[in-house]
Amino acid sequence: MKEHEAYKFSIALIYDFDGTLSAGNMQEYNFIPAVGKSNMEFWSEANRLAEEQDADQILTYMALMIRAAQAKGVSLRREAFQESGRNIPFYDGVEEWFDRINRYGEERGIKILHYINSSGLKEIIEGTSI
């Protein structure tokens, strides 16, 4: 499509991250091991705290991340989370999907918009190859 031609319409594709684009949860690849916990130990503790405090599970796991990081001296800076994202492996075909579907849409005059809706951390997603 030439730059001066308008798209006929746009299509938004919305993806979950954890378990959809990559296996498991994004925190499991680097952050949880860095604070010295197993994935099972971390998520069990987060769920137990949420239940005990009648709290939101997402906010509880994030609070637990802060406490665990402070206890082990693990950085909570944006750059540390972005670096963590660089090591997340994706399901086969995910990294090629975006260019492929964008080309497909462009050939048909359709603008493809991609959005990630996740209860994970934006900073980790920003560090990934996608």
Protein Blocks (a to p, Z undefined) as FASTA:
>chain_A
ZZklccfbdcdddddfehplpgcjfklmmmmmmnopafklmmmmmmmmmmmnopafklmm
mmmmmmmmmmnopafbfklmmmmmmmpccdehklmmmmmmmmmmmmnopacddddddfbd
fklmmmmmZZ
